[in-house]
């Protein structure tokens, strides 16, 4: 992952993003969102019906300790995935 130090606890993503600005990276030849990938690595599967978000206000902050799950907004998530073709 390409990260630039923001502080001791957080990083600012400087690599690929979706058109909406969400951090993405290539995994197994396809684009995936960075925050869910970090969550899965640290905490295991994302609970059904939930999505991973950062507790910080900045989309590009990639802070494993600041990740949380929230109820998925299927309409918004569907529009973003359709428009960007990014996988979860």
N, C-alpha and C positions, 0 to 999 in steps of 0.2 A: 504494500500500500504506500502511496505517496502522501506523506503528511508533513506539515510545517508546524513547528512548535508554537503554541499560543500561550501556554503556561505549563506548569508542571503537571496539571491534571487534564487539560484539554488540548486538542489539536484542531487546526483548521484544514479542511480537506482542500487540496490544490489540484486534484486530478479531474477526471471526468464527472459530469453532472447531467441530469435530465434537463429538459427545457424549462422545468420549474425550479431548477437549482438544487435538486436533491443529489447528494454524493452517490456516484456509481463506480463500479469497477468491473473488470472482466473476470469471470470465473467459469471454467470449462467452456470457453468460447462464447459466452453470452453475458450480457450486462445484468448486473444485480445491484440492488441497493446496498450501500455500505453498512448502514446502521442495523438492519435486520441480520446481516452476515455477522457483525460483531456480537449482537445479542445471542445468536445461535451458538457461536463459539464459546461465549462466556456462560450462558444460562440454559442452553438447550433449546428445544423447539419453542416457537412462538405459540402461545395458547390460541385455540380455535376462536375465530371472530375478533381477534386482537391484531393490532399493528404496532410497530416499534416507532417511537418518537423520542426526541431529545428533550430533556427538561429545560434546556437553554433556549433562548429566543432565536438564536442564529442557526439557520439550516445547515451551514457548513461546519459547525462544531461537531467533531467526532470524538465524543468522550464516553468511553465504555461505562464509567461510573454514573453518567448522567442519562443513560438510556432507561426508558420505561415503556410499558405496554399500555395502550388505550384501546377502547372499542373502535373497531374499524368503521370508517365512513365509506361504505361500499360504492356509493355513487361517485364520490370524489376520487377514490382510489381507482375505480374502473375507468374514469375519464383520463386520468394521468397515465395509466398503463396503456390504454388504447392509443393515446397521443404520442407516447414516447417509446412504446415497445419494450420497456424495462421489465425485467422479471423480479419476483420476490424471492 
